[in-house]
């Protein structure tokens, strides 16, 4: 039974109860008319609240459907965002812009434990760096999760650090805390708001 039909039925039952109450009240102690009005007002408020809840539920379902449609468009796309990345043996392209006043820039590569595995001196004008997957000793590193941070220097003074952006394929998209979160291959999670580039998945 639709909720509105239920409300109408309950309202009719409520009126019947009021009628029986009025017919059987003590003539010497009649109920105050204001009590009837109060009871009617209370029922009306409940009815309006239920209808409001129904409307909000309908809106929520509509918005949820829209969000699901929006989320589905992320799946399979390659997105560029500041994130750790999965190294599987192929060179990784890292994106970061040195500070404008820097005269030296170093890309620092760390493993999943945070240990530095390589420090690469890069151009202060380039925004893209290729990491071949080698440690500071020139030997190939093991496959796994890594991160890269660009350090900008003026002489020996550290001006800034910036997490490098990488491309990763989206395998899951979800809404949490009023934002879209994207899970990339390897399990790394980025907020959609931090994505600076999108391309078709490979």
C-alpha atoms as a printed R data frame, in Angstrom:
    type eleno elety resid chain resno       x      y       z
1   ATOM     1    CA   UNK     A     1   0.000  0.000   0.000
2   ATOM     2    CA   UNK     A     2   1.399  3.450  -0.894
3   ATOM     3    CA   UNK     A     3   2.332  5.578   2.082
4   ATOM     4    CA   UNK     A     4  -0.053  8.373   1.029
5   ATOM     5    CA   UNK     A     5  -2.965  5.900   1.016
6   ATOM     6    CA   UNK     A     6  -1.910  4.790   4.480
7   ATOM     7    CA   UNK     A     7  -1.892  8.371   5.697
8   ATOM     8    CA   UNK     A     8  -5.376  9.016   4.319
9   ATOM     9    CA   UNK     A     9  -6.645  5.846   5.964
10  ATOM    10    CA   UNK     A    10  -5.030  6.782   9.289
11  ATOM    11    CA   UNK     A    11  -6.534 10.276   9.086
12  ATOM    12    CA   UNK     A    12 -10.024  8.852   8.545
13  ATOM    13    CA   UNK     A    13  -9.511  6.521  11.504
14  ATOM    14    CA   UNK     A    14  -8.360  9.462  13.592
15  ATOM    15    CA   UNK     A    15 -11.528 11.438  12.704
16  ATOM    16    CA   UNK     A    16 -13.711  8.456  13.592
17  ATOM    17    CA   UNK     A    17 -11.958  8.194  16.957
18  ATOM    18    CA   UNK     A    18 -12.575 11.898  17.614
19  ATOM    19    CA   UNK     A    19 -16.242 11.476  16.668
20  ATOM    20    CA   UNK     A    20 -16.681  8.503  19.028
21  ATOM    21    CA   UNK     A    21 -14.834 10.428  21.734
22  ATOM    22    CA   UNK     A    22 -17.195 13.406  21.297
23  ATOM    23    CA   UNK     A    23 -20.298 11.200  21.326
24  ATOM    24    CA   UNK     A    24 -19.253  9.426  24.506
25  ATOM    25    CA   UNK     A    25 -17.817 12.294  26.514
26  ATOM    26    CA   UNK     A    26 -19.236 13.155  29.907
27  ATOM    27    CA   UNK     A    27 -21.818 15.940  29.363
28  ATOM    28    CA   UNK     A    28 -20.859 17.387  32.731
29  ATOM    29    CA   UNK     A    29 -17.151 17.486  31.774
30  ATOM    30    CA   UNK     A    30 -16.997 18.079  28.038
31  ATOM    31    CA   UNK     A    31 -13.618 18.099  26.346
32  ATOM    32    CA   UNK     A    32 -12.264 21.510  25.513
33  ATOM    33    CA   UNK     A    33 -12.545 22.298  21.812
34  ATOM    34    CA   UNK     A    34  -8.919 23.416  21.888
35  ATOM    35    CA   UNK     A    35  -7.885 19.834  22.681
36  ATOM    36    CA   UNK     A    36  -9.534 18.657  19.451
37  ATOM    37    CA   UNK     A    37  -7.753 21.385  17.526
38  ATOM    38    CA   UNK     A    38  -4.454 20.463  19.165
39  ATOM    39    CA   UNK     A    39  -4.847 16.795  18.272
40  ATOM    40    CA   UNK     A    40  -5.750 17.650  14.672
41  ATOM    41    CA   UNK     A    41  -2.743 19.957  14.429
42  ATOM    42    CA   UNK     A    42  -0.423 17.259  15.773
43  ATOM    43    CA   UNK     A    43  -1.680 14.706  13.282
44  ATOM    44    CA   UNK     A    44  -1.322 17.232  10.446
45  ATOM    45    CA   UNK     A    45   2.283 17.888  11.470
46  ATOM    46    CA   UNK     A    46   3.063 14.171  11.461
47  ATOM    47    CA   UNK     A    47   1.421 13.794   8.052
48  ATOM    48    CA   UNK     A    48   3.481 16.663   6.624
49  ATOM    49    CA   UNK     A    49   6.702 15.237   8.106
50  ATOM    50    CA   UNK     A    50   6.080 11.832   6.545
51  ATOM    51    CA   UNK     A    51   5.354 13.422   3.178
52  ATOM    52    CA   UNK     A    52   8.543 15.486   3.499
53  ATOM    53    CA   UNK     A    53  10.539 12.331   4.277
54  ATOM    54    CA   UNK     A    54   9.044 10.641   1.203
55  ATOM    55    CA   UNK     A    55  10.066 13.610  -0.953
56  ATOM    56    CA   UNK     A    56  13.605 13.636   0.459
57  ATOM    57    CA   UNK     A    57  13.915  9.895  -0.120
58  ATOM    58    CA   UNK     A    58  12.821 10.356  -3.744
59  ATOM    59    CA   UNK     A    59  15.320 13.184  -4.228
60  ATOM    60    CA   UNK     A    60  18.055 11.105  -2.583
61  ATOM    61    CA   UNK     A    61  17.404  8.216  -4.954
62  ATOM    62    CA   UNK     A    62  17.477 10.552  -7.943
63  ATOM    63    CA   UNK     A    63  20.730 12.163  -6.797
64  ATOM    64    CA   UNK     A    64  22.207  8.769  -5.979
65  ATOM    65    CA   UNK     A    65  21.423  7.577  -9.499
66  ATOM    66    CA   UNK     A    66  23.087 10.668 -10.928
67  ATOM    67    CA   UNK     A    67  26.171 10.068  -8.772
68  ATOM    68    CA   UNK     A    68  26.342  6.438  -9.871
69  ATOM    69    CA   UNK     A    69  26.221  7.533 -13.502
70  ATOM    70    CA   UNK     A    70  28.994 10.057 -12.827
71  ATOM    71    CA   UNK     A    71  31.083  7.497 -10.945
72  ATOM    72    CA   UNK     A    72  30.824  4.953 -13.731
73  ATOM    73    CA   UNK     A    73  32.481  7.342 -16.186
74  ATOM    74    CA   UNK     A    74  35.723  7.242 -14.179
75  ATOM    75    CA   UNK     A    75  36.156  3.467 -14.394
76  ATOM    76    CA   UNK     A    76  38.884  2.409 -16.821
77  ATOM    77    CA   UNK     A    77  40.193  5.960 -17.337
78  ATOM    78    CA   UNK     A    78  43.817  6.932 -16.777
79  ATOM    79    CA   UNK     A    79  43.963  9.902 -14.419
80  ATOM    80    CA   UNK     A    80  46.907 12.084 -13.421
81  ATOM    81    CA   UNK     A    81  47.093 13.070  -9.765
82  ATOM    82    CA   UNK     A    82  49.580 13.440  -6.898
83  ATOM    83    CA   UNK     A    83  49.866  9.861  -5.717
84  ATOM    84    CA   UNK     A    84  52.101  6.944  -4.967
85  ATOM    85    CA   UNK     A    85  52.412  4.616  -7.952
86  ATOM    86    CA   UNK     A    86  52.894  0.995  -8.836
87  ATOM    87    CA   UNK     A    87  56.192  0.131 -10.572
88  ATOM    88    CA   UNK     A    88  55.969 -3.034 -12.662
89  ATOM    89    CA   UNK     A    89  59.233 -2.888 -14.641
90  ATOM    90    CA   UNK     A    90  58.329 -0.225 -17.214
91  ATOM    91    CA   UNK     A    91  59.615  3.387 -16.961
92  ATOM    92    CA   UNK     A    92  57.298  5.748 -15.059
93  ATOM    93    CA   UNK     A    93  56.579  9.326 -16.132
94  ATOM    94    CA   UNK     A    94  56.508 11.765 -13.209
95  ATOM    95    CA   UNK     A    95  54.988 15.245 -13.421
96  ATOM    96    CA   UNK     A    96  56.093 18.115 -11.149
97  ATOM    97    CA   UNK     A    97  57.018 21.759 -11.642
98  ATOM    98    CA   UNK     A    98  60.096 23.186  -9.861
99  ATOM    99    CA   UNK     A    99  59.731 26.461  -7.970
100 ATOM   100    CA   UNK     A   100  60.265 29.429 -10.356
101 ATOM   101    CA   UNK     A   101  63.263 30.753  -8.397
102 ATOM   102    CA   UNK     A   102  64.948 27.339  -8.065
103 ATOM   103    CA   UNK     A   103  68.432 26.864  -9.505
104 ATOM   104    CA   UNK     A   104  68.434 23.134  -8.718
105 ATOM   105    CA   UNK     A   105  65.737 20.454  -8.602
106 ATOM   106    CA   UNK     A   106  65.967 16.874  -7.381
107 ATOM   107    CA   UNK     A   107  63.364 14.131  -7.795
108 ATOM   108    CA   UNK     A   108  63.470 11.869  -4.749
109 ATOM   109    CA   UNK     A   109  62.107  8.340  -5.178
110 ATOM   110    CA   UNK     A   110  60.985  6.414  -2.086
111 ATOM   111    CA   UNK     A   111  59.786  2.871  -1.627
112 ATOM   112    CA   UNK     A   112  56.644  1.785   0.179
113 ATOM   113    CA   UNK     A   113  58.461  2.020   3.522
114 ATOM   114    CA   UNK     A   114  59.560  5.604   2.886
115 ATOM   115    CA   UNK     A   115  63.221  4.742   2.313
116 ATOM   116    CA   UNK     A   116  64.975  6.771  -0.400
117 ATOM   117    CA   UNK     A   117  65.954  4.522  -3.336
118 ATOM   118    CA   UNK     A   118  67.051  7.182  -5.838
119 ATOM   119    CA   UNK     A   119  67.745 10.913  -6.135
120 ATOM   120    CA   UNK     A   120  67.632 12.288  -9.687
121 ATOM   121    CA   UNK     A   121  68.830 15.767 -10.597
122 ATOM   122    CA   UNK     A   122  66.279 17.201 -13.038
123 ATOM   123    CA   UNK     A   123  65.975 20.362 -15.115
124 ATOM   124    CA   UNK     A   124  64.458 23.389 -13.373
125 ATOM   125    CA   UNK     A   125  62.424 24.113 -16.513
126 ATOM   126    CA   UNK     A   126  61.038 20.673 -17.280
127 ATOM   127    CA   UNK     A   127  57.715 19.547 -15.834
128 ATOM   128    CA   UNK     A   128  58.124 15.890 -16.756
129 ATOM   129    CA   UNK     A   129  60.689 13.324 -15.598
130 ATOM   130    CA   UNK     A   130  61.148  9.717 -16.679
131 ATOM   131    CA   UNK     A   131  62.158  7.292 -13.945
132 ATOM   132    CA   UNK     A   132  63.614  4.095 -15.349
133 ATOM   133    CA   UNK     A   133  63.080  2.071 -12.199
134 ATOM   134    CA   UNK     A   134  66.662  2.083 -11.006
135 ATOM   135    CA   UNK     A   135  68.097  2.729  -7.575
136 ATOM   136    CA   UNK     A   136  70.922  5.138  -6.804
137 ATOM   137    CA   UNK     A   137  73.356  2.247  -7.410
138 ATOM   138    CA   UNK     A   138  72.111  1.886 -10.992
139 ATOM   139    CA   UNK     A   139  70.505 -1.483 -10.306
140 ATOM   140    CA   UNK     A   140  66.833 -2.196 -11.163
141 ATOM   141    CA   UNK     A   141  64.475 -1.958  -8.198
142 ATOM   142    CA   UNK     A   142  61.893 -4.570  -7.329
143 ATOM   143    CA   UNK     A   143  58.329 -4.203  -8.537
144 ATOM   144    CA   UNK     A   144  56.102 -2.554  -5.973
145 ATOM   145    CA   UNK     A   145  54.703  0.702  -4.657
146 ATOM   146    CA   UNK     A   146  56.817  3.860  -4.860
147 ATOM   147    CA   UNK     A   147  56.348  7.616  -4.514
148 ATOM   148    CA   UNK     A   148  58.245 10.618  -5.880
149 ATOM   149    CA   UNK     A   149  58.789 14.086  -4.419
150 ATOM   150    CA   UNK     A   150  60.328 17.023  -6.255
151 ATOM   151    CA   UNK     A   151  62.644 19.164  -4.108
152 ATOM   152    CA   UNK     A   152  63.396 22.682  -5.349
153 ATOM   153    CA   UNK     A   153  66.579 24.411  -4.139
154 ATOM   154    CA   UNK     A   154  68.120 27.850  -4.297
155 ATOM   155    CA   UNK     A   155  71.750 27.009  -3.695
156 ATOM   156    CA   UNK     A   156  71.651 24.779  -0.625
157 ATOM   157    CA   UNK     A   157  68.350 26.214   0.604
158 ATOM   158    CA   UNK     A   158  65.318 23.980   0.168
159 ATOM   159    CA   UNK     A   159  62.551 26.141  -1.294
160 ATOM   160    CA   UNK     A   160  59.725 23.639  -1.596
161 ATOM   161    CA   UNK     A   161  58.732 20.014  -1.910
162 ATOM   162    CA   UNK     A   162  56.002 18.757  -4.198
163 ATOM   163    CA   UNK     A   163  54.584 15.274  -4.580
164 ATOM   164    CA   UNK     A   164  54.906 14.203  -8.182
165 ATOM   165    CA   UNK     A   165  51.824 13.407 -10.212
166 ATOM   166    CA   UNK     A   166  51.545 10.124 -12.078
167 ATOM   167    CA   UNK     A   167  48.992  8.495 -14.353
168 ATOM   168    CA   UNK     A   168  47.095  5.509 -13.002
169 ATOM   169    CA   UNK     A   169  44.083  3.563 -14.195
170 ATOM   170    CA   UNK     A   170  40.871  3.872 -12.162
171 ATOM   171    CA   UNK     A   171  39.472  0.530 -11.022
172 ATOM   172    CA   UNK     A   172  36.882  1.841  -8.543
173 ATOM   173    CA   UNK     A   173  35.055  5.109  -7.839
174 ATOM   174    CA   UNK     A   174  33.010  5.876  -4.752
175 ATOM   175    CA   UNK     A   175  31.487  8.785  -2.862
176 ATOM   176    CA   UNK     A   176  32.758  9.344   0.679
177 ATOM   177    CA   UNK     A   177  32.611 12.449   2.869
178 ATOM   178    CA   UNK     A   178  30.906 14.373   0.044
179 ATOM   179    CA   UNK     A   179  33.752 13.794  -2.399
180 ATOM   180    CA   UNK     A   180  34.533 11.312  -5.149
181 ATOM   181    CA   UNK     A   181  37.407  8.979  -4.330
182 ATOM   182    CA   UNK     A   182  39.154  7.035  -7.073
183 ATOM   183    CA   UNK     A   183  41.002  3.781  -6.443
184 ATOM   184    CA   UNK     A   184  43.849  3.215  -8.885
185 ATOM   185    CA   UNK     A   185  45.562  0.010  -9.900
186 ATOM   186    CA   UNK     A   186  47.792 -0.986  -7.034
187 ATOM   187    CA   UNK     A   187  45.267  0.219  -4.467
188 ATOM   188    CA   UNK     A   188  46.295  3.887  -4.311
189 ATOM   189    CA   UNK     A   189  43.367  6.233  -3.626
190 ATOM   190    CA   UNK     A   190  43.105  9.826  -4.879
191 ATOM   191    CA   UNK     A   191  40.361 12.429  -4.622
192 ATOM   192    CA   UNK     A   192  38.788 13.331  -7.951
193 ATOM   193    CA   UNK     A   193  39.299 16.992  -7.048
194 ATOM   194    CA   UNK     A   194  43.097 16.488  -7.238
195 ATOM   195    CA   UNK     A   195  43.040 15.052 -10.772
196 ATOM   196    CA   UNK     A   196  44.811 17.325 -13.260
197 ATOM   197    CA   UNK     A   197  44.636 15.158 -16.365
198 ATOM   198    CA   UNK     A   198  42.501 12.379 -17.872
199 ATOM   199    CA   UNK     A   199  43.120 10.104 -20.830
200 ATOM   200    CA   UNK     A   200  41.638  6.896 -22.192
201 ATOM   201    CA   UNK     A   201  42.739  3.797 -20.337
202 ATOM   202    CA   UNK     A   202  45.291  1.599 -22.029
